[in-house]
Each structure stands twice: as C-alpha cells, then as structure tokens.
Amino acid sequence: MENFIAYNPTKLHFGKDVMDGLGSALKEFGSRVLLVYGGGSIKRNGIYEKTIHQLKSINAEVFEYSGIKPNPIIEDVDNATELGRKNKVDVILAVGGGSVIDSAKIISITIPVSHTGWDFYSGKAQPEKAIPLISVLTIAATGTEMNPFAVIQNKKTQQKLGYGHDLIYNKHSFLDPQNTFTVPRDYTAYGIADLVAHCHEAYFGEGNASLSDRLVFSINKEAIDYGKDLLENLDNYDLRAKIMYAATMALNKSTMPGRVSGDWGVHSIGHILSLLYDTPHGASLTIVIPAWLKFHKEIIPERIAFLGKNIFGVNTADETITAFENFFRSIDCPIRLRDISAGNESKKEILKLMNLNKVSGVNHKLTDQDRAEILNLFY
C-alpha cells in the first residue's frame, strides 16, 4: 500500500431542498456573482428560478454566461472568463452538470490572470489563486462536484484533456436529487456508465490497496443494483439519490488512497470519440471499456477476474467482460462503434487522432500498435 495524503475541502450539501442554503453560502464570498450554466434546461425545469431566488435573497449583482456545451470547449471558458474579469466578480456559481462545473473550474483560475485557460492544460502556466466556486449539480455523472479535476476540449489543437489542481475544488456543492428528475433517460444512463468508468480507472491504477478496491466494488454495485430500476422510474427520489451519491463517491478521490494513481486509459481513448463525433462522454466510455478489457485480458487476467467476481459473482476475465457488456446493454448504452453510427471507414481518423494525442494509461501504457489493436476491438 502506497503512502498518501487525503484532502477534500468541498462542503457537500446533499438532500431535499438543500438549495435553501445556497444564498448563505454565496454570501460568504461576496455579492458580485458570475452565474454559469448550459443550454437553458435549468429555465425549463425550474432550477434557474430557484437559483435566482437565492441570489435575490442576498441582493447579489449577477452576471450570466449561458450556453456551455455538453462537451465543453475552451472558447466558452475564455469568453466567460472575460465577462467575470470585466465585472470583477467575487464568486462563481455553476448550475448544471459536469460540463458546466468543469468549465467554471477553469474560469475560476483564469479570471485572475491575463492568458487563455488552455495555458494551464498545455503546461505554459500554473494557477496561483482562484475565484471561489460554488456549484449546484443537475446530473449525476462526473463527480466534478467534489473533486479537483476538469476536462475541456480544444478543437483547434484536436485535444480533449483533463486538468487537476487543488485550487479548483468547489467551496460548496449543492446536490438535491430532485434537480435530476428531468434528466432524460439516455443521459441518466450515460451518467451511470460514467461513474462505473471512474471506478474502473481507480481499480486498474498502480498500487495495491484492498480497502480502495472494496470501495470500488461497492460503488459499482450501487450502479448495477439500482441503475436499471432508475431508468424505469426517473422521478423516484430514492433511486436518484443512490445514483447521485454513488457518482460523487466514484471520483472524489475516495477510491484512490493507497495507489500511486488511477489508470485513465479508458478516458483518454473515450475523449477521442467525443472530439470526433461529439459522443456523450458516458457513451464513449461504454464503447471503450469492453475493448480495453479484451486487450488486457491476457496481460492482467487475474485482476480483471477479481473485479468480476466481486461485482458480478463471475470467475474469469472473459465472464467479467461479458457481464460488463450485458450491463451496458441493459441500460441502453453503446458497446460498439456501430452503435454510434461509426463504421469501418472511421478507423483511420480515429487511429490518427489517438496517436496524435498519444492516448495511454498512467499505469497500463499503450504503444501505437496497442492503440491499433484496441481500436479493432471496438467493432
């Protein structure tokens, strides 16, 4: 078991009507608020109205930036940054899912500087301070509400990258499962797939950490035991709550202590599908996971089999792979490229971008030949 430091400064507010405390949390940091959200669903489902009520309760001066895309882009980060910088905001309020909150994280460290947010991703700059960030989560998926990571894509450089820094933790995160009732069935399923993938990345990281493994198994079981039922009962509070909490726990670093790192090879490959086809993040991962496992089943068969035994009660690596495929099918997620209408003709462009971005895992490294072999398993 590796040495580790455990640190998570986010104050998580979980449960019915927790947004009633949003105004008080914002008031800790000031009254000039940059409100960041997506395409307008929060106006249709009433969450925007609740948010504005809380902002009015503290007489906040609000500057709005809307239109954050499901696969967030650096242009929106920089445009929102300019709005926040121009109006000297005290605090950022992100209302939405992973894309909105990830964008707001990079906005928070870009407002205090004069360069683009992409400079943090390219390694040209390191953040020294951040505008405080508070979030209201509207979809259970990425875990960004309680971690220091953010994923942004840059179409010009043909990259979709993750970035991590302690300065981008949320100060407060508000998680009311009621706010996820209107998330459509398909995106609810993609969120379930995303939390499973986060467990996968932790489990296949470097290091022997038995308790962290047990947490991975338990979080996976929450998704598997309750995910399918949720898809048939989208307004069931208890089921929404179970999945929302599981998604937070899957990537708030709870599954990482005792390891050197996670692997992140599946996410690295999945980002390529999102770049090329605008594939929803969770849907890209359910295509990659079976292929990744098939490629590695001769390399780490015991590790794969142990995962399957503890989650599905199966005994071999092959049975584990089949069990994951069956689960992803049961929640109507794609498991082959043809499921997202990408045929054999797409191979060349996918492989070119995989190699350009040098997609790989932190623990299980991939060569150009490995990428080609994994790609063949997508079909």
Buried (B, 14 or more C-beta within 10 A) or exposed (E): EBEBEEEBEBBBBBBEEBBBEBBEBBBEBBBBBBBBBBBEBBBEBEBBEBBBEBBEBBEBEBBBBBEBBBBBBBBBBBBBBBBBBEBEBBBBBBBBBBBBBBBBBBBBBBBBBEEBBBBBBEEEBEBEEBBBBBBBBBBBBBBBBBBBBBBBBBEEBBBBBBBEBEBBBBBBBBBBBBBBBBBEEBBBBBBBBBBBBBBBBBBBBBBEBEEBBEBBBBBBBBBBEBBBEBBEEBEBBEBBBBBBBBBBBBBBBBBBBBBBBBBBBBBBBBBBBBBBBEBBBBBBBBBBBBBBBBBBBEEBBEBBBBBBBBBBEBEBBBBBBBBBBEBBEEBBBBBBBBBBEBEEEBBEEBBEBBBEBEBBBBBBEBEEEBBBBBBEBBE
